[in-house]
Amino acid sequence: MRSFIAACLVAVVIAVVGAFALNSYQETVAQAFATSSVRV
């Protein structure tokens, strides 16, 4: 039972860290597709 609870806590920690990482990596459409000859 103890190992199951530890695995659940590790899964929650990984999910939270992943969510913060993806939110900080995300950029707007205007930034992602901006080139010298395109207007968004």
Contact map, one row per residue, 1 for C-alpha under 8 A:
1111100000000000000000000000000000000000
1111110000000000000000000000000000000000
1111111000000000000000000000000000000000
1111111100000000000000000000000000000000
1111111110000000000000000000000000000000
0111111111000000000000000000000000000000
0011111111100000000000000000000000000000
0001111111110000000000000000000000000000
0000111111111000000000000000000000000000
0000011111111100000000000000000000000000
0000001111111110000000000000000000000000
0000000111111111000000000000000000000000
0000000011111111100000000000000000000000
0000000001111111110000000000000000000000
0000000000111111111000000000000000000000
0000000000011111111100000000000000000000
0000000000001111111110000000000000000000
0000000000000111111111000000000000000000
0000000000000011111111100000000000000000
0000000000000001111111110000000000000000
0000000000000000111111111000000000000000
0000000000000000011111111100000000000000
0000000000000000001111111100000000000000
0000000000000000000111111100000000000000
0000000000000000000011111110000000000000
0000000000000000000001111111000000000000
0000000000000000000000001111101100000000
0000000000000000000000000111111100000000
0000000000000000000000000011111110000000
0000000000000000000000000001111111000001
0000000000000000000000000011111111000000
0000000000000000000000000011111111000000
0000000000000000000000000000111111100000
0000000000000000000000000000011111110111
0000000000000000000000000000000011111100
0000000000000000000000000000000001111100
0000000000000000000000000000000000111110
0000000000000000000000000000000001111111
0000000000000000000000000000000001001111
0000000000000000000000000000010001000111
